[in-house]
Amino acid sequence: MQASPRLPGTLPEAGATARARPVGPVTRDAQRSRYALGACPTPGYSGDRAARACWYNFQRARHGALHSEIMSAEHYVSARAAGLFVVANAVVAFSIGLAFVDASLLRTDTTGRLFLIAATLGQTGTLCLLCGLPLLAMSRTRRAALWIGVLGPALFTALPVFLYVDLIVYEMFRFHINGLAVNLMTTPGGFQALRLSQSDAVVFAMTCMAGLAAQSVLFALLHRRSASVGARAARKPWLALTAVVLTALVWERAAYGVADLRGDTRLTHLARPVPLYLPITFKRVAARWSGNEPVRERSLLVSSTGLGLRYPLEPLEFATPGDLPDIVWVVLDSWRSDAFNSEVTPNIHEFGRNSILFDRHMATGNATRFGIFGMFYGLHGAYWHPVLAAQRGPVLVDRLLDLGYRFEVITPSPLTFPEFRRTVFVDIRSQLMDQLPGETLIDRHRQTVETFEAFTEQVARERAEGSDDPFFSFMFFDSTHAPYDFPADHVRFRPYAREINYAGRDLEAQREPILNRYRNAINWLDLLTGRVIDALERADLLEGTIVLITGDHGEAFGEHGLWGHNSAFTDEQIHVPLVLRIPGREHAVIEDATSHQDIAPTFMELLGVANRASDYSNGRSLFDRSSKRRIVACGWSECAWIHDDGCVVFGTSGGNSFSLEARGLDYRVRSEGEGVADEWPEALAGLASDLGRFLTD
């Protein structure tokens, strides 16, 4: 009798002849085949362990193979959907990247346009591939669609948001998100110093949420359209994007390297707007093939890496000072020179009638840290990092402490960002008042002035009782930092912007309202400064007090296409007012160029320091008119030597250290590299000496 046929996976018929058990290792596929062919003994009775084991192994192999086939299909679908998702986002990233270079595309030739397009495609495509690698890895896991659907939208929402924020930063300041951003995030008080408006925060949050929702919908649609694909279809989007990005990278890096080798700065200069661009040069390779030593590029900066600080150069010597004056410094954030007039600052302007005015005074930087650093230390801003590393206070504070001065340092914002508690005021941290009560910045500004008024009343009482201890008071008013705060009832200039939306990219249309908002903020600080002067006068202290009023740096409002500060060394960003009242000195207007780095030497002389200023400073007394000064201003990654016809800008960090540009008064590049060095050899040699003078092995 012929046995009826069996379907794979069913039990053998009762009475069927059992075959010999297989001997040796048996794979899943072999176990499945052997059972299907009747190789397993029939589990006809409970004691037949071999038959039951064979049956169990067959069922496991059968279902495992089926699950493997299903999972492979799911992997291919997820991999293809992820690939298409990355390609779609690469198009978005490339579109944002083109916004960085749109102005350069219009100004350059065909080769330059091709380079910019290829560089932008290479950079944005590489970023997308890097973000896509985790998604590709996840496509081989269980529930791949779920994990990719969660991580993918998060990554590819963060990437365009980062690029867009970088675009806004670049359009306003002409630099990309850099080490300053890292410093901002890691330093206490950093975000508080940034002071974004409420509309900026709302726009940012809404953009992120909308982007996340759109990315989630996009991936879901692509996953649905990628059903039933094989391995080849799954690989196609990944291979296509990789091929395009590699082609663009190879071509533009070769073009950059050749241009750099030939000294063609027109092409290498074009790479600056491209986000996260890391140039590759061929100079060392070319030198090796030619058998010559590579030409070392000139750098004005003496790297401070691994070097110590030698400050001052020589021990200070002192003459016996006469009567010690009280000293008051008032610094207004972002106070540019043309905002000092009878209309915007009537109180300070009136006070200036009996003071010394410095008509061409320059800040030592285009940001707060470098401006105030230069005032107290008398050093170029390039020394900020070694001074911070050493936590070395200024010799001016040393001298004040030696003479028994009491300190009244009052600020409405914490002195942790920038890190003045670890630099300028490191030796008097216990005497700082930078955590004043008040819910708003306006409240804390009022509290600053009220604290000073109470202090002057206390000093007046102590002087009446016979005390003659001098004091040094420093107040830094920062409500004039963007977004330019002032009380709602203090409006002098209209129309003014109610809020400044930096994400809107339409700042030029808002220029006059934004400028009026800034003027209102300055005008309010002028009122507070007037109260400081009145407090000194009421306490009968003004006649014996040296009063200094200045700005830490300036502020741009669309000039040269720039906004704010910390982006360039234009007149708008570094030219600031300086009002100095010294008892016994007549009113005067000094038209010679001076700098914040001249302030510390001026006060050191007044306090009886006998050393030459060059022993402890890059500057000299404000009243020393023996020769023309070398004015230097610094930013986060660049410094500039300011001269009558413009400035020479040089890098101060990493590969940027070798950049050297001559810019005119319109801030356009006139020449670069060796051409600049050949034009001003003596001045640049002296500048290089200044930059390394206070460093030691």
C-alpha positions in Angstrom: 0.0 0.0 0.0 1.4 3.3 -1.0 1.7 6.0 1.7 -0.2 9.2 1.1 1.9 12.2 0.4 2.7 14.5 3.3 3.0 18.3 3.4 6.2 19.7 4.9 5.8 20.4 8.5 3.0 17.8 9.2 3.4 14.6 11.3 4.2 11.3 9.5 1.3 8.9 9.1 1.0 6.3 11.7 2.7 3.1 10.8 5.1 4.7 8.4 8.5 3.2 8.2 11.0 5.1 10.4 14.3 5.8 8.8 17.6 5.8 10.4 18.4 8.9 12.5 20.9 11.3 11.0 24.3 11.2 12.5 26.6 14.3 12.9 25.9 18.0 13.0 22.7 19.0 11.3 22.0 22.6 10.1 18.6 24.1 10.2 18.0 23.8 6.5 19.3 20.2 6.6 17.0 19.3 9.5 14.1 20.8 7.8 14.8 18.9 4.5 15.4 15.6 6.3 12.1 15.8 8.2 10.3 16.7 5.0 11.7 13.6 3.4 10.8 11.5 6.3 14.3 11.2 7.7 13.1 11.7 11.3 11.5 8.8 13.2 7.8 9.0 13.8 7.1 10.3 17.4 4.6 7.6 17.8 5.1 7.0 21.5 6.1 9.2 24.4 9.4 7.5 25.1 10.9 8.2 21.7 13.1 11.2 22.6 15.0 11.1 19.4 11.8 11.5 17.3 10.6 14.4 19.5 14.0 16.2 19.3 14.0 15.8 15.6 10.5 17.2 15.4 11.4 20.2 17.6 14.5 21.0 15.6 12.6 20.9 12.4 9.9 23.2 13.6 12.4 25.7 14.9 14.4 25.6 11.6 11.2 25.9 9.6 9.9 29.0 11.4 13.4 30.5 11.7 13.9 30.3 7.9 10.5 31.9 7.4 11.2 34.7 9.9 14.6 35.3 8.2 13.0 35.7 4.9 10.4 38.1 6.3 13.1 40.1 8.2 15.3 40.4 5.1 12.4 41.9 3.2 11.8 44.4 6.1 15.4 45.3 6.2 15.5 46.1 2.5 12.3 48.2 2.8 13.7 50.1 5.8 17.1 50.6 4.2 15.6 52.0 1.0 13.2 54.3 2.9 16.1 55.5 5.0 18.2 56.1 1.9 15.4 58.1 0.1 14.9 60.0 3.4 18.6 61.0 3.5 18.6 62.0 -0.1 15.5 64.2 0.4 17.2 65.9 3.3 20.4 66.3 1.4 18.4 68.4 -1.1 17.1 70.5 1.7 20.5 71.0 3.3 22.0 71.9 -0.1 19.4 74.5 -0.6 20.2 76.1 2.8 23.9 75.8 1.9 23.4 77.8 -1.3 22.0 80.7 0.8 25.4 81.0 2.4 27.1 81.6 -1.0 24.4 83.3 -3.0 26.1 86.7 -2.9 29.5 85.1 -3.8 27.9 83.3 -6.8 26.9 86.6 -8.3 30.3 88.2 -7.9 32.6 85.4 -9.2 33.4 83.8 -12.5 32.3 80.4 -13.9 35.1 78.5 -12.2 34.3 80.2 -8.9 30.6 79.3 -9.3 31.4 75.7 -10.0 33.7 75.6 -7.0 31.1 77.1 -4.6 28.3 74.7 -5.8 30.6 71.7 -5.5 31.9 72.8 -2.1 28.4 73.4 -0.8 27.2 70.1 -2.2 30.2 68.2 -0.7 29.8 69.7 2.7 26.1 69.4 3.1 26.0 66.0 1.5 28.8 64.7 3.8 26.8 66.0 6.8 23.7 64.2 5.6 25.6 60.9 5.0 27.1 61.1 8.5 23.7 61.6 10.0 22.4 58.8 7.8 24.9 56.2 8.9 23.1 55.4 12.2 19.9 54.9 10.2 21.5 52.5 7.8 22.8 50.5 10.7 19.4 50.4 12.3 17.8 49.0 9.1 19.4 45.6 10.1 17.7 45.5 13.5 14.3 44.3 14.6 11.6 46.9 14.4 13.9 48.9 12.1 11.1 51.1 10.8 10.2 52.1 14.3 13.7 53.1 15.4 14.5 54.9 12.1 11.2 56.7 12.3 12.2 58.0 15.7 15.9 58.8 15.3 15.8 59.9 11.6 13.4 62.9 12.1 15.2 64.0 15.2 18.6 64.0 13.4 17.3 65.6 10.2 15.4 68.2 12.1 18.5 69.2 14.1 20.7 69.4 11.0 18.7 72.0 8.9 18.0 74.0 12.1 21.7 74.1 12.8 22.5 75.2 9.3 19.8 77.8 9.4 21.0 79.2 12.7 24.5 79.3 11.3 23.2 81.1 8.2 21.7 83.8 10.4 24.9 84.1 12.4 27.0 84.3 9.2 24.7 86.9 7.6 24.8 89.2 10.7 28.4 88.7 11.8 30.3 87.1 8.8 31.6 84.2 10.8 30.1 80.7 11.4 29.2 79.1 14.7 32.6 78.6 16.3 34.4 78.2 19.6 32.6 81.2 20.9 29.3 79.2 20.7 31.0 76.4 22.7 32.2 78.9 25.2 28.7 80.3 25.4 27.2 76.9 26.2 29.8 75.8 28.7 30.3 79.0 30.7 27.9 80.0 33.6 25.9 83.0 32.6 26.6 82.5 28.9 23.0 82.2 27.7 22.0 85.0 30.0 24.5 87.2 28.3 23.1 86.3 24.9 19.7 87.6 25.9 17.5 86.3 23.1 14.1 87.9 22.7 10.9 86.1 23.4 10.0 86.1 19.7 13.3 84.5 18.8 12.6 81.7 21.3 9.1 81.2 20.1 10.1 81.1 16.4 12.9 78.6 17.2 10.6 76.3 19.2 7.9 76.4 16.5 10.4 75.7 13.7 11.8 72.7 15.5 8.3 71.2 16.2 7.1 71.8 12.6 10.3 70.4 11.2 10.1 67.3 13.4 6.5 66.7 12.4 7.3 67.2 8.7 10.3 64.8 8.9 8.2 62.1 10.6 5.5 62.3 7.9 8.1 62.2 5.1 9.7 59.1 6.5 6.3 57.4 6.9 5.4 58.1 3.3 8.8 56.9 1.9 8.6 53.7 4.0 5.1 53.0 2.6 6.3 53.6 -1.0 9.3 51.3 -0.5 7.3 48.1 0.0 8.5 44.8 -1.5 12.0 45.8 -2.7 15.2 43.8 -3.0 18.7 44.4 -2.0 19.6 46.2 -5.2 16.8 48.7 -4.8 17.7 49.2 -1.2 21.2 50.2 -2.0 20.4 52.6 -4.9 19.7 55.8 -3.0 22.8 55.3 -0.8 25.1 54.6 -3.6 23.8 57.5 -5.7 24.2 60.1 -3.0 27.6 58.8 -2.0 28.8 58.9 -5.7 27.5 62.5 -6.1 29.0 63.7 -2.9 32.4 62.1 -3.5 32.6 63.5 -7.0 31.9 67.0 -5.7 34.4 66.6 -2.8 37.2 65.3 -5.0 36.7 68.1 -7.6 36.4 71.0 -5.2 39.2 69.9 -2.9 41.5 69.5 -5.9 40.5 72.9 -7.2 41.2 74.5 -3.8 44.5 72.7 -3.3 45.8 73.8 -6.8 44.6 77.4 -6.2 46.4 77.5 -2.9 49.5 76.0 -4.5 49.4 78.7 -7.1 48.7 81.5 -4.7 45.3 82.2 -6.3 43.5 83.8 -3.4 40.4 84.5 -5.4 39.3 80.9 -5.3 40.5 80.1 -1.7 38.7 83.2 -0.4 35.4 81.8 -1.8 35.4 78.9 0.6 34.8 81.1 3.7 31.0 81.3 3.4 30.7 77.5 3.0 29.6 76.0 6.4 32.1 73.7 8.2 34.6 73.9 5.4 38.0 72.3 6.1 40.5 73.1 3.4 43.1 70.7 2.1 46.4 72.0 0.7 49.1 70.3 -1.4 52.1 72.4 -0.4 53.8 69.7 1.6 53.1 67.0 -1.0 54.4 69.3 -3.8 57.5 70.2 -1.7 58.2 66.5 -1.1 58.0 65.7 -4.8 60.1 68.6 -5.8 62.7 67.9 -3.1 62.4 71.4 -1.6 61.4 72.4 1.9 57.8 73.5 2.1 57.4 77.3 2.2 56.3 78.3 5.7 53.4 80.8 5.6 53.8 84.0 7.6 51.9 84.3 10.8 51.9 87.4 13.0 50.6 85.4 16.0 53.0 83.7 18.3 51.1 80.6 19.4 50.4 80.6 23.1 50.0 76.8 23.2 52.4 75.4 25.8 53.8 78.9 26.7 53.6 80.6 30.0 52.7 84.2 30.8 55.4 86.7 31.6 53.4 89.7 32.9 54.8 92.2 33.8 58.2 91.9 32.1 60.0 93.6 34.9 59.2 94.1 38.6 57.2 97.3 39.1 58.8 100.3 40.8 56.9 103.1 42.4 57.3 106.7 43.2 55.6 108.2 46.2 52.1 109.2 45.1 50.4 112.3 46.3 46.8 112.5 47.3 45.1 109.3 46.1 42.0 110.1 44.0 38.8 108.1 44.1 38.2 106.4 40.7 34.9 105.6 39.0 34.6 103.8 35.7 31.3 103.6 33.9 31.2 101.3 30.9 28.2 101.1 28.5 27.8 98.0 26.4 27.8 98.5 22.6 28.2 102.3 22.8 29.4 103.4 19.4 30.9 106.8 18.9 28.1 108.5 17.0 25.7 107.7 19.8 27.5 110.3 22.0 25.8 113.6 21.4 23.5 116.1 23.1 20.3 114.4 21.8 21.0 110.7 22.6 23.3 111.2 25.7 22.5 114.7 27.1 23.8 114.0 30.6 27.1 112.6 29.5 27.5 115.2 26.9 27.0 118.0 29.5 29.5 116.2 31.8 32.0 116.1 28.9 32.1 119.9 28.7 34.4 119.9 31.8 36.2 116.7 30.8 38.8 115.5 28.3 37.2 114.0 25.2 39.1 111.5 23.0 37.7 111.9 19.5 39.3 108.9 17.8 39.3 106.3 20.6 39.2 102.7 19.7 38.1 99.7 21.7 40.6 96.8 22.0 38.1 94.4 20.6 34.7 94.1 18.9 33.3 92.1 21.8 32.9 92.7 25.6 35.6 90.3 26.8 38.3 91.9 24.6 37.2 95.5 25.2 37.2 95.3 29.0 40.2 93.1 29.0 42.1 95.8 27.1 41.0 98.5 29.5 42.3 96.8 32.6 45.4 95.0 31.3 46.6 97.3 28.6 47.2 94.2 26.4 46.1 93.1 23.0 43.1 90.8 23.1 45.2 87.9 21.7 46.5 87.6 25.3 43.1 86.8 26.7 43.5 83.0 26.5 46.9 82.8 28.2 45.8 85.2 30.9 42.6 83.2 31.5 44.6 80.0 31.7 47.0 81.5 34.2 44.1 83.3 36.0 46.4 86.3 36.3 44.8 89.6 37.4 45.9 93.0 35.9 48.8 94.9 37.5 46.4 97.9 37.7 44.3 96.0 40.3 47.5 94.9 42.0 48.6 98.5 42.4 45.1 99.6 43.6 45.2 96.8 46.3 48.8 97.9 47.3 47.6 101.4 47.8 44.7 100.3 50.0 41.8 101.1 47.6 38.4 99.6 48.5 36.5 98.2 45.5 32.9 98.7 44.6 32.3 96.6 41.5 28.6 96.6 40.7 27.0 95.0 37.6 23.5 94.0 36.7 24.6 90.8 35.0 27.0 88.1 36.3 30.7 88.5 35.6 31.0 84.8 34.8 30.5 85.3 31.1 32.8 86.6 29.9 35.0 85.1 32.5 36.0 88.3 34.3 35.8 86.5 37.7 38.8 84.4 36.5 40.7 87.3 34.9 40.1 91.0 35.6 38.6 90.6 39.1 40.2 87.3 40.1 41.9 88.9 43.1 38.8 90.7 44.4 36.1 88.1 43.7 34.8 88.4 47.3 34.1 92.1 46.8 32.0 91.8 43.6 28.4 92.6 43.5 27.1 90.9 40.3 24.2 89.0 41.7 21.8 91.9 42.5 18.1 91.3 43.3 15.6 92.1 40.6 13.4 90.0 38.3 14.3 91.9 35.1 17.5 93.3 33.7 15.9 96.8 34.0 15.3 96.2 37.7 18.9 95.1 38.2 20.2 98.2 36.4 18.1 100.4 38.8 19.5 98.4 41.7 23.0 99.0 40.4 22.6 102.8 40.6 20.8 102.7 43.9 23.6 100.6 45.4 26.2 103.1 44.2 24.1 106.0 45.6 24.0 104.3 48.9 27.7 103.7 48.7 28.6 107.3 48.1 26.4 108.4 51.1 28.3 105.9 53.2 31.7 107.2 52.0 30.5 110.8 52.7 29.7 109.8 56.3 33.0 108.0 56.7 34.9 111.0 55.3 33.1 113.2 57.8 34.4 111.0 60.6 38.0 111.3 59.4 38.4 108.3 57.1 40.4 108.9 53.9 40.5 105.5 52.3 40.2 105.9 48.5 37.8 103.7 46.4 37.7 102.3 42.9 34.2 101.7 41.6 33.3 99.9 38.3 29.9 99.7 36.8 29.1 97.9 33.6 25.6 98.7 32.2 24.7 96.1 29.6 21.0 96.8 28.7 22.3 98.4 25.5 23.4 95.0 24.3 20.9 93.6 21.8 17.9 93.5 22.0 18.5 96.9 23.6 16.3 97.1 26.7 14.8 100.1 28.3 11.7 100.8 30.5 8.4 101.0 28.6 7.8 104.5 29.8 11.2 105.8 28.6 10.7 106.3 24.8 12.5 109.2 23.2 13.0 108.1 19.7 10.2 106.8 17.4 9.3 104.7 15.6 11.2 102.0 17.4 11.1 98.2 17.1 9.1 96.5 19.8 11.1 93.4 19.3 14.0 92.3 17.1 13.4 89.0 15.3 16.9 87.9 14.1 15.4 84.8 12.5 13.3 86.9 10.1 16.3 87.8 7.8 14.6 91.2 7.0 16.7 93.4 9.3 17.5 95.9 6.6 13.8 96.9 6.4 13.8 97.3 10.2 17.0 99.4 10.3 15.6 102.7 11.5 13.2 101.2 14.1 16.0 99.0 15.4 18.4 102.0 15.5 15.8 104.0 17.4 15.4 101.1 19.9 19.1 101.2 20.4 19.0 105.0 20.9 16.3 104.7 23.5 18.4 102.1 25.4 21.5 104.4 25.3 19.4 107.4 26.3 18.1 105.5 29.4 21.7 104.5 30.4 22.6 108.2 30.0 20.0 108.9 32.6 21.5 106.3 34.9 25.0 107.6 34.3 23.7 111.1 35.2 22.5 109.7 38.5 26.0 108.3 39.2 27.5 111.7 38.6 24.8 113.4 40.7 25.5 111.0 43.5 29.2 111.9 43.5 28.3 115.6 43.5 25.7 115.3 46.3 28.3 113.5 48.5 30.9 116.1 47.7 33.1 113.5 46.1 33.2 114.6 42.5 36.0 117.2 42.8 38.4 114.5 44.0 37.3 111.7 41.7 38.7 110.6 38.4 35.6 109.6 36.3 35.9 107.5 33.1 32.9 106.9 30.8 33.3 104.7 27.7 31.9 101.8 25.7 33.3 98.3 25.7 32.9 98.2 21.9 30.6 99.6 19.2 27.6 98.2 17.3 26.8 97.8 13.6 23.3 98.5 12.1 23.6 97.2 8.6 26.8 99.1 7.6 28.9 96.9 5.2 26.1 94.3 5.5 26.9 93.7 9.2 24.8 93.8 12.3 25.7 93.8 16.0 29.3 93.3 16.9 32.0 90.6 17.1 32.0 90.3 13.4 34.5 92.8 11.9 36.8 95.7 12.8 34.8 98.4 11.1 34.6 101.9 12.6 31.0 101.1 13.8 32.2 98.2 15.9 35.4 99.5 17.5 35.2 103.3 17.5 33.7 104.3 20.9 33.4 107.5 23.0 35.9 108.2 25.9 35.1 110.8 28.4 37.8 111.3 31.1 37.5 113.8 34.0 40.7 114.2 36.0 40.7 116.7 38.9 42.9 119.7 38.0 42.8 119.0 34.2 41.2 121.4 31.8 38.6 120.5 29.2 40.2 119.3 26.0 39.4 117.4 22.8 42.2 115.0 21.7 42.0 114.1 18.1 44.9 111.6 18.0 44.0 107.9 17.7 43.9 106.3 21.1 42.9 102.9 22.4 41.5 101.0 25.4 45.0 99.5 25.9 46.2 103.1 26.8 43.8 103.4 29.8 45.7 101.1 32.2 49.1 102.8 31.6 47.4 106.2 32.1 46.1 105.2 35.5 49.3 103.4 36.4 51.2 106.7 35.9 48.7 108.6 38.0 49.1 106.0 40.8 52.9 106.5 40.9 54.2 103.6 38.8 57.7 104.5 37.6 58.3 101.7 35.0 58.0 102.3 31.3 54.5 101.3 30.0 56.1 98.7 27.8 57.1 96.7 30.9 53.4 95.8 31.5 51.4 97.0 28.5 51.1 97.1 24.7 49.8 100.7 25.1 51.0 103.9 26.7 49.5 106.9 28.4 46.6 108.6 26.7 48.5 111.8 27.0 51.7 110.6 25.5 51.8 112.1 22.0 55.4 111.4 21.2 54.7 109.1 18.2 51.8 107.5 16.4 50.3 104.6 18.2 49.8 101.0 16.9 46.1 100.4 17.4 45.1 96.8 17.6 41.6 95.3 18.1 40.8 91.7 18.5 37.8 89.3 18.2 37.3 85.6 18.9 39.5 84.3 16.1 41.0 87.4 14.4 42.8 90.6 15.3 43.3 93.8 13.3 45.9 96.5 13.1 44.0 99.7 12.6 45.6 102.4 10.4 44.5 105.6 8.6 43.5 103.8 5.4 41.8 100.8 6.8 43.1 97.8 8.7 45.2 94.6 8.4 43.3 91.6 9.6 45.1 88.5 10.8 43.9 85.2 12.2 44.6 84.1 15.8 43.5 80.4 16.0 44.2 77.1 14.2 44.6 77.2 10.5 43.3 80.7 10.5 46.5 81.9 12.1 48.1 82.2 8.7 45.4 84.5 7.2 46.5 88.0 6.4 44.3 90.6 4.7 44.5 94.3 4.0 41.1 95.9 4.0 40.1 99.4 3.1 37.9 101.9 4.9 34.9 100.2 3.1 36.1 96.9 4.7 36.7 95.3 1.3 39.8 93.1 0.8 42.5 95.0 -1.0 45.3 92.4 -0.8 46.1 89.1 1.0 49.1 87.1 2.2 52.6 88.0 1.1 51.4 91.2 -0.6 50.3 92.6 2.7 53.5 91.6 4.4 55.5 93.3 1.6 53.5 96.5 1.9 54.0 97.1 5.6 57.1 95.1 6.7 58.2 97.3 9.6 54.7 97.8 11.1 53.9 94.1 10.9 57.3 93.1 12.4 56.6 95.4 15.4 53.1 94.0 15.7 54.5 90.4 15.7 56.8 91.4 18.5 54.0 92.9 20.5 51.9 89.7 20.2 54.7 87.6 21.7 56.3 90.0 24.2 54.5 88.8 27.3 54.8 85.0 26.6 57.6 82.8 27.8 58.6 79.1 27.6 
